[in-house]
């Protein structure tokens, strides 16, 4: 069999911090308790993530820069962020916010490899599709979270989920 696509680009490519499993499970339990998410929603399966680099229509030849960046991010793990509150995004998603100064060191590293794709964000969406009547209760519980711990940086194509994960910074020793 031969490869026959004439495209030399990847639709979307990014590097995202992935929460440690205990926190993922906790936030999933909150989502199960407070959210109303349709099982056919595009959001099903997306892991909560810290956006670091995002680009669209990435030439395949640029993939090596992403892999090199993953290797450079490895020493930063586990990457911990102190939270400073809960915010509502798009009127239905709950996110933990943080001061962007905390992500400055990893953004500086990312700028060396993919300067045009670095993302500066002050939040991570944690509990999706929370109806207004449940938001106050969910926010009260989320306020107890004082720190987010990211155990890995993932290189993903097209979507932040396990099926679209290309590589992990944890694979570097």
Backbone as a printed PyTorch tensor [residue, N CA C, xyz], in Angstrom:
tensor([[[  0.8450,  -1.1580,   0.0000],
         [  0.0000,   0.0000,   0.0000],
         [  0.9040,   1.2390,   0.0000]],

        [[  0.4780,   2.2610,  -0.6970],
         [  1.2640,   3.4960,  -0.7200],
         [  0.4670,   4.6340,  -0.1140]],

        [[  1.1810,   5.6420,   0.3290],
         [  0.5330,   6.8600,   0.7900],
         [  0.2080,   7.6830,  -0.4430]],

        [[ -0.9890,   8.2460,  -0.4830],
         [ -1.3690,   8.9340,  -1.7110],
         [ -1.9080,  10.3400,  -1.5150]],

        [[ -1.9540,  10.8180,  -0.2980],
         [ -2.4680,  12.1600,  -0.0770],
         [ -1.4950,  13.1850,  -0.6390]],

        [[ -2.0280,  14.1920,  -1.2770],
         [ -1.1830,  15.2460,  -1.8200],
         [ -0.9880,  16.3860,  -0.8290]],

        [[ -1.7030,  16.3530,   0.2800],
         [ -1.5760,  17.4000,   1.2900],
         [ -0.3240,  17.1700,   2.1300]],

        [[  0.3860,  18.2390,   2.3920],
         [  1.5440,  18.1290,   3.2730],
         [  1.3030,  18.8500,   4.5970]],

        [[  0.0210,  18.9760,   4.9770],
         [ -0.2890,  19.6810,   6.2180],
         [ -1.1490,  18.8360,   7.1530]],

        [[ -1.0440,  19.1830,   8.4160],
         [ -1.8910,  18.6030,   9.4630],
         [ -2.9100,  19.6770,   9.7980]],

        [[ -4.1870,  19.3350,   9.8320],
         [ -5.2520,  20.3270,  10.0540],
         [ -4.9970,  21.2090,  11.2670]],

        [[ -4.7550,  20.5930,  12.4050],
         [ -4.4830,  21.3310,  13.6390],
         [ -3.5140,  20.5130,  14.4700]],

        [[ -2.5880,  21.2140,  15.1060],
         [ -1.5700,  20.5400,  15.8980],
         [ -1.3250,  21.3840,  17.1450]],

        [[ -1.1570,  20.7180,  18.2750],
         [ -0.9300,  21.4750,  19.4960],
         [ -0.2430,  20.6690,  20.5620]],

        [[  0.2750,  21.3980,  21.5430],
         [  0.8500,  20.7920,  22.7330],
         [  0.0540,  21.3040,  23.9190]],

        [[ -0.3900,  20.3580,  24.7330],
         [ -1.2870,  20.6630,  25.8450],
         [ -0.8310,  19.9420,  27.0980]],

        [[ -0.9360,  20.6140,  28.2320],
         [ -0.6760,  19.9760,  29.5100],
         [ -1.8470,  19.0900,  29.8710]],

        [[ -1.5410,  17.9090,  30.3900],
         [ -2.5840,  16.9600,  30.7990],
         [ -2.5650,  16.8100,  32.3040]],

        [[ -3.7380,  16.9460,  32.9130],
         [ -3.8640,  16.8440,  34.3650],
         [ -3.5260,  15.4490,  34.8640]],

        [[ -3.0110,  15.3910,  36.0880],
         [ -2.7340,  14.0810,  36.6870],
         [ -4.0550,  13.3480,  36.9020]],

        [[ -3.9950,  12.0380,  36.9080],
         [ -5.2100,  11.2230,  36.8630],
         [ -6.1490,  11.4440,  38.0430]],

        [[ -5.6210,  11.6720,  39.2470],
         [ -6.4910,  11.9100,  40.3960],
         [ -7.3510,  13.1520,  40.2080]],

        [[ -6.7540,  14.2090,  39.6780],
         [ -7.5320,  15.4160,  39.4130],
         [ -8.5090,  15.2000,  38.2700]],

        [[ -8.0920,  14.4970,  37.2250],
         [ -9.0170,  14.2050,  36.1180],
         [-10.2460,  13.4640,  36.6300]],

        [[-10.0260,  12.4740,  37.4810],
         [-11.1440,  11.6980,  38.0280],
         [-12.0570,  12.5680,  38.8870]],

        [[-11.4710,  13.4220,  39.7000],
         [-12.2510,  14.3160,  40.5520],
         [-13.1150,  15.2550,  39.7030]],

        [[-12.5120,  15.8720,  38.6870],
         [-13.2640,  16.7910,  37.8400],
         [-14.3150,  16.0580,  37.0040]],

        [[-14.0180,  14.8260,  36.6240],
         [-15.0060,  14.0180,  35.8930],
         [-16.1910,  13.7010,  36.8010]],

        [[-15.9290,  13.4270,  38.0780],
         [-17.0130,  13.1520,  39.0290],
         [-17.8940,  14.3950,  39.1990]],

        [[-17.2700,  15.5690,  39.2340],
         [-18.0500,  16.8070,  39.3150],
         [-18.8820,  17.0060,  38.0490]],

        [[-18.3030,  16.6840,  36.9230],
         [-19.0310,  16.7980,  35.6600],
         [-20.2190,  15.8330,  35.6390]],

        [[-19.9870,  14.6250,  36.0850],
         [-21.0790,  13.6430,  36.1430],
         [-22.2020,  14.1340,  37.0570]],

        [[-21.8410,  14.8140,  38.1300],
         [-22.8070,  15.2810,  39.1200],
         [-23.5670,  16.5340,  38.6650]],

        [[-22.8880,  17.4580,  37.9960],
         [-23.4790,  18.7620,  37.7230],
         [-23.7550,  19.0880,  36.2510]],

        [[-23.1630,  18.3610,  35.3390],
         [-23.2850,  18.7100,  33.9210],
         [-24.4680,  18.0380,  33.2590]],

        [[-24.8510,  18.6090,  32.1640],
         [-25.8300,  18.0010,  31.2720],
         [-25.2100,  18.0420,  29.8860]],

        [[-24.4880,  16.9880,  29.5780],
         [-23.7690,  16.9210,  28.3150],
         [-24.3470,  15.8000,  27.4700]],

        [[-24.6560,  16.1190,  26.2560],
         [-25.1690,  15.1310,  25.3250],
         [-24.0310,  14.1890,  24.9260]],

        [[-24.2930,  12.9070,  24.8740],
         [-23.2580,  11.9380,  24.5230],
         [-22.7720,  12.0710,  23.0780]],

        [[-23.5020,  12.8180,  22.2560],
         [-23.0380,  13.0480,  20.8880],
         [-22.3520,  14.4070,  20.7420]],

        [[-22.1020,  15.0630,  21.8520],
         [-21.4100,  16.3490,  21.8450],
         [-19.9620,  16.1730,  21.3910]],

        [[-19.4510,  17.1560,  20.6720],
         [-18.0510,  17.1270,  20.2460],
         [-17.0910,  17.1540,  21.4230]],

        [[-17.5540,  17.6190,  22.5770],
         [-16.6950,  17.7420,  23.7550],
         [-16.4510,  16.4100,  24.4610]],

        [[-17.2580,  15.4100,  24.2040],
         [-17.0900,  14.1150,  24.8680],
         [-15.7280,  13.5320,  24.4900]],

        [[-14.9670,  13.1890,  25.5130],
         [-13.6580,  12.5750,  25.2860],
         [-12.4910,  13.5400,  25.3050]],

        [[-12.7740,  14.8360,  25.2290],
         [-11.6900,  15.8140,  25.2910],
         [-11.1910,  15.8830,  26.7260]],

        [[ -9.8750,  15.7950,  26.9020],
         [ -9.3430,  15.8900,  28.2550],
         [ -9.1370,  17.3550,  28.6310]],

        [[ -9.3560,  17.6590,  29.9150],
         [ -9.0710,  19.0130,  30.3950],
         [ -7.5940,  19.2620,  30.1790]],

        [[ -7.2550,  20.4470,  29.7020],
         [ -5.8840,  20.6720,  29.2820],
         [ -5.4450,  22.1150,  29.4750]],

        [[ -4.1530,  22.2660,  29.5790],
         [ -3.5110,  23.5650,  29.5780],
         [ -2.9890,  23.7940,  28.1690]],

        [[ -3.5360,  24.7710,  27.4760],
         [ -3.0980,  25.0600,  26.1060],
         [ -1.7480,  25.7670,  26.1400]],

        [[ -0.7850,  25.2320,  25.4090],
         [  0.5340,  25.8470,  25.3190],
         [  0.8440,  26.3000,  23.8970]],

        [[  0.6080,  25.4170,  22.9190],
         [  0.8700,  25.7380,  21.5220],
         [ -0.2820,  25.2060,  20.6870]],

        [[ -0.7890,  26.0440,  19.7810],
         [ -1.8350,  25.6230,  18.8550],
         [ -1.5530,  26.2690,  17.5010]],

        [[ -1.5720,  25.4550,  16.4460],
         [ -1.4320,  25.9680,  15.0770],
         [ -2.3710,  25.2080,  14.1510]],

        [[ -2.7800,  25.8600,  13.1070],
         [ -3.6260,  25.2550,  12.0760],
         [ -2.8210,  25.0940,  10.7870]],

        [[ -3.1760,  24.0910,  10.0100],
         [ -2.5200,  23.8320,   8.7210],
         [ -1.0030,  23.8120,   8.8600]],

        [[ -0.5350,  22.9080,   9.7080],
         [  0.8900,  22.8080,  10.0120],
         [  1.5670,  21.9030,   8.9780]],

        [[  2.6090,  22.3940,   8.3160],
         [  3.3460,  21.5320,   7.3910],
         [  3.9300,  20.3270,   8.1360]],

        [[  3.8520,  19.1620,   7.5260],
         [  4.3420,  17.9300,   8.1510],
         [  5.8140,  18.0680,   8.5470]],

        [[  6.5860,  18.7780,   7.7620],
         [  8.0010,  18.9730,   8.0580],
         [  8.2590,  19.7140,   9.3560]],

        [[  7.2720,  20.3890,   9.8880],
         [  7.4170,  21.1380,  11.1420],
         [  7.2050,  20.2530,  12.3710]],

        [[  6.7570,  19.0320,  12.1760],
         [  6.4640,  18.1200,  13.2790],
         [  7.6750,  17.9130,  14.1890]],

        [[  8.8710,  17.8940,  13.6330],
         [ 10.0690,  17.6710,  14.4510],
         [ 10.2630,  18.7760,  15.4890]],

        [[  9.8670,  20.0140,  15.1850],
         [  9.9720,  21.1000,  16.1710],
         [  9.0800,  20.8230,  17.3810]],

        [[  7.9150,  20.2620,  17.1150],
         [  6.9880,  19.9220,  18.2000],
         [  7.5720,  18.8240,  19.0820]],

        [[  8.1740,  17.8330,  18.4590],
         [  8.7840,  16.7450,  19.2230],
         [  9.9670,  17.2550,  20.0420]],

        [[ 10.7550,  18.1500,  19.4490],
         [ 11.8720,  18.7470,  20.1840],
         [ 11.3590,  19.5570,  21.3750]],

        [[ 10.2740,  20.2830,  21.1800],
         [  9.6920,  21.0600,  22.2680],
         [  9.2120,  20.1370,  23.3940]],

        [[  8.5790,  19.0380,  23.0480],
         [  8.1490,  18.0870,  24.0910],
         [  9.3310,  17.6390,  24.9470]],

        [[ 10.4510,  17.3740,  24.3130],
         [ 11.6450,  16.9410,  25.0500],
         [ 12.1070,  18.0550,  26.0040]],

        [[ 12.0530,  19.3020,  25.5610],
         [ 12.4830,  20.4290,  26.3920],
         [ 11.5140,  20.7130,  27.5410]],

        [[ 10.2680,  20.3130,  27.3830],
         [  9.2700,  20.5240,  28.4330],
         [  9.3450,  19.4670,  29.5310]],

        [[  9.9250,  18.3310,  29.2360],
         [  9.9790,  17.2120,  30.1830],
         [ 10.4990,  17.6030,  31.5650]],

        [[ 11.5850,  18.3940,  31.6800],
         [ 12.0950,  18.7430,  33.0150],
         [ 11.1400,  19.5930,  33.8560]],

        [[ 10.1360,  20.1870,  33.2510],
         [  9.1760,  21.0150,  33.9850],
         [  8.0990,  20.1900,  34.6990]],

        [[  8.0840,  18.8850,  34.4430],
         [  7.0310,  18.0340,  35.0000],
         [  7.3840,  17.4880,  36.3640]],

        [[  6.4420,  17.3330,  37.2710],
         [  5.0510,  17.7720,  37.1390],
         [  4.9770,  19.3030,  37.1480]],

        [[  4.0860,  19.8470,  36.3500],
         [  3.9140,  21.2900,  36.2320],
         [  2.7110,  21.6920,  37.0820]],

        [[  2.9650,  22.5170,  38.0860],
         [  1.9200,  22.8770,  39.0410],
         [  1.5330,  24.3440,  38.8750]],

        [[  0.2370,  24.5870,  38.9130],
         [ -0.2930,  25.9460,  38.8350],
         [ -1.1910,  26.2030,  40.0360]],

        [[ -0.9100,  27.2740,  40.7510],
         [ -1.7990,  27.6880,  41.8350],
         [ -3.0130,  28.3680,  41.2160]],

        [[ -4.1890,  27.9410,  41.6200],
         [ -5.4140,  28.5340,  41.0760],
         [ -5.8000,  29.7680,  41.8860]],

        [[ -6.5240,  30.6720,  41.2340],
         [ -6.9690,  31.8700,  41.9540],
         [ -8.4620,  32.1210,  41.8000]],

        [[ -9.1940,  31.1220,  41.3200],
         [-10.6340,  31.2780,  41.2400],
         [-11.2660,  30.3870,  40.2000]],

        [[-12.5810,  30.5000,  40.1270],
         [-13.3740,  29.7520,  39.1470],
         [-14.0540,  30.7750,  38.2550]],

        [[-13.9960,  30.5530,  36.9590],
         [-14.6800,  31.4380,  36.0170],
         [-15.6210,  30.6150,  35.1400]],

        [[-16.6190,  31.2830,  34.6070],
         [-17.5840,  30.6490,  33.7070],
         [-17.2270,  31.0680,  32.2890]],

        [[-17.0390,  30.0960,  31.4210],
         [-16.7160,  30.3510,  30.0180],
         [-17.9100,  29.9530,  29.1570]],

        [[-18.2300,  30.7870,  28.1890],
         [-19.3210,  30.5170,  27.2470],
         [-20.6300,  30.1990,  27.9680]],

        [[-20.8340,  30.7900,  29.1150],
         [-22.0290,  30.7020,  29.9580],
         [-22.3570,  29.3030,  30.4880]],

        [[-21.5040,  28.2850,  30.2030],
         [-21.8450,  26.9370,  30.6520],
         [-20.6680,  26.0560,  31.0590]],

        [[-19.4520,  26.5110,  30.8250],
         [-18.2820,  25.7160,  31.1840],
         [-17.5740,  26.3670,  32.3610]],

        [[-17.1330,  25.5620,  33.3220],
         [-16.4230,  26.0860,  34.4810],
         [-14.9300,  25.8420,  34.3150]],

        [[-14.1700,  26.8800,  34.6230],
         [-12.7250,  26.8120,  34.4560],
         [-12.0360,  27.3030,  35.7210]],

        [[-10.8790,  26.7370,  35.9860],
         [-10.0370,  27.2290,  37.0680],
         [ -9.0770,  28.2470,  36.4640]],

        [[ -8.9840,  29.4030,  37.1050],
         [ -8.1110,  30.4540,  36.5940],
         [ -6.8060,  30.4890,  37.3840]],

        [[ -5.8110,  31.1290,  36.7830],
         [ -4.4910,  31.2360,  37.3940],
         [ -3.7850,  32.4500,  36.8000]],

        [[ -2.7430,  32.8850,  37.4580],
         [ -1.9450,  34.0020,  36.9770],
         [ -1.0190,  33.5030,  35.8680]],

        [[ -1.0150,  34.1760,  34.7320],
         [ -0.2140,  33.7330,  33.5830],
         [  1.2890,  33.8040,  33.8400]],

        [[  1.7080,  34.5330,  34.8470],
         [  3.1390,  34.5790,  35.1700],
         [  3.6650,  33.1780,  35.4790]],

        [[  2.7800,  32.3050,  35.9670],
         [  3.1810,  30.9320,  36.3030],
         [  3.5430,  30.1110,  35.0740]],

        [[  2.9490,  30.4440,  33.9240],
         [  3.2370,  29.6850,  32.6990],
         [  4.3400,  30.3380,  31.8640]],

        [[  4.8370,  31.4650,  32.3110],
         [  5.8730,  32.1800,  31.5590],
         [  7.0830,  31.3040,  31.2170]],

        [[  7.6220,  30.5240,  32.1710],
         [  8.8060,  29.7120,  31.8360],
         [  8.5650,  28.7170,  30.6870]],

        [[  7.4210,  28.0580,  30.6780],
         [  7.1830,  27.0890,  29.5950],
         [  6.8300,  27.7980,  28.2880]],

        [[  6.2010,  28.9620,  28.3740],
         [  5.9190,  29.7180,  27.1490],
         [  7.2180,  30.2250,  26.5160]],

        [[  8.1760,  30.6000,  27.3490],
         [  9.4770,  31.0500,  26.8290],
         [ 10.1740,  29.9090,  26.0820]],

        [[ 10.1190,  28.7210,  26.6400],
         [ 10.7080,  27.5580,  25.9620],
         [  9.9650,  27.3140,  24.6430]],

        [[  8.6510,  27.3560,  24.6720],
         [  7.8590,  27.1020,  23.4620],
         [  8.1460,  28.1320,  22.3750]],

        [[  8.3850,  29.3760,  22.7510],
         [  8.6700,  30.4370,  21.7630],
         [  9.9440,  30.1610,  20.9790]],

        [[ 10.8580,  29.4130,  21.5570],
         [ 12.1020,  29.0640,  20.8610],
         [ 11.8480,  28.1070,  19.7000]],

        [[ 10.7730,  27.3260,  19.7920],
         [ 10.4910,  26.3040,  18.7810],
         [  9.3390,  26.6920,  17.8590]],

        [[  8.2700,  27.2430,  18.4170],
         [  7.0570,  27.5410,  17.6500],
         [  6.5260,  28.9130,  18.0890]],

        [[  7.2510,  29.9700,  17.7950],
         [  6.8760,  31.2950,  18.3160],
         [  5.4930,  31.7710,  17.8880]],

        [[  5.0760,  31.4090,  16.7040],
         [  3.7870,  31.8780,  16.1950],
         [  2.5920,  31.1140,  16.7610]],

        [[  2.8320,  30.0200,  17.4870],
         [  1.7200,  29.2120,  17.9790],
         [  1.5220,  29.2440,  19.4830]],

        [[  2.3710,  29.9780,  20.2060],
         [  2.2990,  29.9770,  21.6680],
         [  1.0120,  30.6540,  22.1340]],

        [[  0.3650,  30.0100,  23.1000],
         [ -0.8970,  30.4950,  23.6670],
         [ -0.6420,  31.0060,  25.0790]],

        [[ -1.1620,  32.1980,  25.3590],
         [ -1.1400,  32.7170,  26.7330],
         [ -2.5720,  32.6700,  27.2340]],

        [[ -2.8270,  31.7890,  28.1600],
         [ -4.1700,  31.6440,  28.7000],
         [ -4.1190,  31.7430,  30.2160]],

        [[ -5.2220,  32.1500,  30.8010],
         [ -5.2850,  32.2960,  32.2550],
         [ -6.2820,  31.3260,  32.8990]],

        [[ -6.6860,  30.2970,  32.1610],
         [ -7.6570,  29.3460,  32.7090],
         [ -7.5440,  27.9920,  32.0190]],

        [[ -8.1020,  26.9900,  32.6890],
         [ -8.2780,  25.6580,  32.1180],
         [ -9.7120,  25.2420,  32.3820]],

        [[-10.4400,  24.8990,  31.2990],
         [-11.8150,  24.4150,  31.4660],
         [-11.7650,  23.0560,  32.1590]],

        [[-12.5820,  22.9320,  33.2080],
         [-12.5360,  21.7400,  34.0460],
         [-13.8440,  20.9560,  34.0180]],

        [[-14.9650,  21.6530,  34.1050],
         [-16.2820,  21.0040,  34.1270],
         [-17.1170,  21.6530,  33.0200]],

        [[-17.4840,  20.8590,  32.0470],
         [-18.1710,  21.3640,  30.8540],
         [-19.6920,  21.2030,  30.9810]],

        [[-20.4000,  22.0650,  30.2870],
         [-21.8580,  22.0030,  30.1270],
         [-22.6160,  21.9490,  31.4650]],

        [[-22.3330,  22.9210,  32.3050],
         [-23.0130,  23.0090,  33.5930],
         [-24.1740,  24.0010,  33.4410]],

        [[-25.4130,  23.5220,  33.5860],
         [-26.5550,  24.4370,  33.4740],
         [-26.5310,  25.4660,  34.6060]],

        [[-27.1180,  26.6050,  34.3590],
         [-27.1100,  27.7120,  35.3330],
         [-27.5470,  27.2740,  36.7220]],

        [[-28.5600,  26.4180,  36.8100],
         [-29.0700,  26.0140,  38.1230],
         [-28.0560,  25.1990,  38.9230]],

        [[-27.0470,  24.6280,  38.2820],
         [-26.0320,  23.8310,  38.9890],
         [-24.7040,  24.5670,  39.1690]],

        [[-24.5610,  25.7180,  38.5410],
         [-23.2670,  26.3900,  38.5380],
         [-22.7930,  26.8040,  39.9260]],

        [[-23.6620,  27.3650,  40.7260],
         [-23.2550,  27.8220,  42.0570],
         [-22.7180,  26.6740,  42.9110]],

        [[-23.4110,  25.5290,  42.8750],
         [-22.9740,  24.3680,  43.6640],
         [-21.6330,  23.8320,  43.1500]],

        [[-21.5010,  23.7500,  41.8420],
         [-20.2530,  23.2400,  41.2640],
         [-19.0910,  24.2000,  41.5380]],

        [[-19.3510,  25.4960,  41.4380],
         [-18.3070,  26.4890,  41.7170],
         [-17.8470,  26.3810,  43.1650]],

        [[-18.7760,  26.1860,  44.0620],
         [-18.4310,  26.0460,  45.4800],
         [-17.4520,  24.8880,  45.6840]],

        [[-17.7100,  23.7740,  45.0180],
         [-16.8100,  22.6200,  45.1380],
         [-15.4710,  22.8830,  44.4620]],

        [[-15.5030,  23.5190,  43.2880],
         [-14.2620,  23.7760,  42.5560],
         [-13.3520,  24.7570,  43.2850]],

        [[-13.9180,  25.6500,  44.0560],
         [-13.1070,  26.6220,  44.8010],
         [-12.1790,  25.9470,  45.8010]],

        [[-12.4650,  24.7060,  46.1350],
         [-11.6040,  23.9620,  47.0580],
         [-10.2780,  23.5570,  46.3950]],

        [[-10.2430,  23.5870,  45.0760],
         [ -9.0420,  23.2060,  44.3390],
         [ -8.0890,  24.4010,  44.3120]],

        [[ -6.9810,  24.2570,  44.9740],
         [ -6.0040,  25.3490,  45.0890],
         [ -4.8460,  25.2050,  44.1130]],

        [[ -4.7610,  24.0250,  43.4710],
         [ -3.6360,  23.7630,  42.5900],
         [ -4.0500,  22.7760,  41.5020]],

        [[ -3.5780,  23.0160,  40.3020],
         [ -3.7170,  22.0380,  39.2260],
         [ -2.3340,  21.4500,  38.9830]],

        [[ -2.3000,  20.1460,  38.7920],
         [ -1.0330,  19.4600,  38.5680],
         [ -1.1000,  18.7670,  37.2090]],

        [[ -0.2070,  19.1810,  36.3190],
         [ -0.1280,  18.5890,  34.9900],
         [  1.0520,  17.6290,  34.9800]],

        [[  0.7700,  16.3570,  34.7040],
         [  1.8040,  15.3350,  34.7740],
         [  2.5130,  15.1340,  33.4430]],

        [[  1.9520,  15.7070,  32.3600],
         [  2.4960,  15.4370,  31.0350],
         [  2.1410,  16.5740,  30.0880]],

        [[  2.9310,  16.7020,  29.0330],
         [  2.5800,  17.5420,  27.8970],
         [  2.3500,  16.6110,  26.7190]],

        [[  1.2200,  16.7640,  26.0660],
         [  0.8270,  15.8810,  24.9660],
         [  0.8520,  16.6350,  23.6450]],

        [[  1.3590,  15.9820,  22.6190],
         [  1.2790,  16.4880,  21.2540],
         [  0.0780,  15.8090,  20.6220]],

        [[ -0.8880,  16.6090,  20.1890],
         [ -2.1030,  16.0500,  19.6040],
         [ -2.4090,  16.7170,  18.2660]],

        [[ -3.0850,  15.9670,  17.4220],
         [ -3.5240,  16.4770,  16.1230],
         [ -5.0470,  16.5250,  16.1050]],

        [[ -5.5690,  17.6480,  15.7180],
         [ -6.9920,  17.8560,  15.4530],
         [ -7.9110,  17.9240,  16.6750]],

        [[ -7.5740,  17.2360,  17.7620],
         [ -8.4950,  17.1770,  18.9070],
         [ -7.7300,  16.7380,  20.1580]],

        [[ -8.0680,  17.3270,  21.3170],
         [ -7.3770,  17.0100,  22.5630],
         [ -8.0150,  15.7840,  23.2200]],

        [[ -7.7030,  14.6220,  22.6600],
         [ -8.1960,  13.3750,  23.2440],
         [ -7.1480,  12.2810,  23.0530]],

        [[ -7.3810,  11.1560,  23.6640],
         [ -6.4050,  10.0700,  23.5990],
         [ -6.1960,   9.5500,  22.1800]],

        [[ -7.2750,   9.4500,  21.4120],
         [ -7.1720,   8.8900,  20.0630],
         [ -6.3240,   9.7520,  19.1320]],

        [[ -6.2230,  11.0330,  19.4000],
         [ -5.4710,  11.9390,  18.5270],
         [ -4.1220,  12.3490,  19.1140]],

        [[ -3.7210,  11.6680,  20.1770],
         [ -2.4190,  11.9540,  20.7770],
         [ -1.3260,  11.3040,  19.9390]],

        [[ -0.3470,  12.1160,  19.5680],
         [  0.7730,  11.6420,  18.7460],
         [  1.9470,  11.2170,  19.6180]],

        [[  2.2550,  12.0540,  20.6160],
         [  3.4260,  11.7590,  21.4450],
         [  3.2850,  12.4220,  22.7990]],

        [[  4.0810,  11.9740,  23.7380],
         [  4.0210,  12.4300,  25.1170],
         [  5.4110,  12.8320,  25.5900]],

        [[  5.4920,  13.9140,  26.3500],
         [  6.7810,  14.3150,  26.9090],
         [  7.2850,  13.2670,  27.9160]],

        [[  6.3870,  12.4760,  28.4750],
         [  6.7840,  11.4480,  29.4370],
         [  7.6040,  10.3290,  28.7940]],

        [[  7.5850,  10.2340,  27.4870],
         [  8.3600,   9.1960,  26.8050],
         [  9.8340,   9.5380,  26.7190]],

        [[ 10.1710,  10.7980,  27.0260],
         [ 11.5750,  11.2020,  27.0970],
         [ 12.0890,  10.9320,  28.5030]],

        [[ 13.2680,  10.4130,  28.5990],
         [ 13.8640,  10.1090,  29.9080],
         [ 14.6160,  11.2980,  30.4410]]])
